[in-house]
Amino acid sequence: MNWGHQLKQLFVLNWREKIISLVLAFLFWFMIKAQDARQTPTYSMPPAARMTVPTSPAPSQLTPVIPPPVQLPSQLEPMLSPPGATTAPAAKSGEAIKSSTGL
């Protein structure tokens, strides 16, 4: 096929759909342009506010209060028993593991 025939097919094939899509594209473009061209108020940044720095210290009722430290008991009980106090359970064989897991 030559280039001329392919270019002709590009314009001729589905020409109605192509014209409709071009018309819709221009309509949307004009609608967006009309919305942009309307006289909308311009928004600007508000003026910066000046903050005054207080020269006097904060009142005593506003000063932070640190709570007293928590008293821990002097002797804590161990969570685990010392090593050697109890014996570890015997290891299960492969058959016992299969039967306990349901396999």
N, C-alpha and C positions, 0 to 999 in steps of 0.2 A: 504494500500500500504506500502511496505517496503522501507527502505532508499536506498537500492541498485537500485531498479527500478526507484525511483525519481532522483537519481544521474545520471543514464543512460539517462533518458529523458532530463535532464538538458544539456547534451552534444549532444545528438542525434537530439533533436527538433531544427529546424532552424539552422542546422550546417553550411550551406553555408554563411548565413548572419553573423554568429559569426566569421568565418574564414576571411571573407572580412573585418570586423571591426577590427580584430586583425592586419591584414596586413596594413590597413590604419593607425592604431595607431602607429605601428612601423615606418612606413614611415614618419609620422609627427615628431616622436621623433628624428629620424635620421636627418631630415631637420633642426630642431631646434638646435640639437647638432652641426651640421656642421656650422651653422651661429654663434654659440657661440664660436666655436673653431678657427674661422678665426682671423687673426692678425689684430685687430682693434686698432687704437691709444688709449692709455689710457688718460683719461681726468683728469686733476688735478686742484685744486683750484689756481687761480691766486695769485701772491704774494700780501701781504697786502700793501696798499699805505700809505705813511706817509703824514700827513697833517700838514702844518706849521701854527702855530697860529700867526696871525698878532699882532704886539706889539703896533702899532699906532692906534688911534681911527678912526672910519669911517669918511670920508669926510662929511662936513656939508650938501651937497646936497643929501646925502643918509640917513640922519637922519629922522625918522618918524615925520610927521607933524600932529598934532591933529586939526581937523577942529573946528571952534568955535561952541558952542552949539546953537541949534535952539531956536529962541525966540518964545514962545507961546503967544497968545493973553491973556491979563489979565482976560477978561470976556468971558467965553465959553457959547454958547447957549445950553440949554438942548435939548436932542433928544426927550425925552418924556415929555408930559405935566404933570404938578404937579397933585397929586391925588385929585380927586374931581372936576377937571376942566371940564371933560366930563363924560358922563354916559356910562356905558357898554351897549352893545346891549342886547336886551331881549333874553332870552334863548328860543331856538326852542323846540317845542314839538316833540314827537317821530314820528308822522305822517309827520311833516314838514321836519324832517331829512331824512326820507325814500324817500320822493318825491324829495328832492334836490340831493340825491345821485343816483337816478335812480333805486332804489330797489322796 
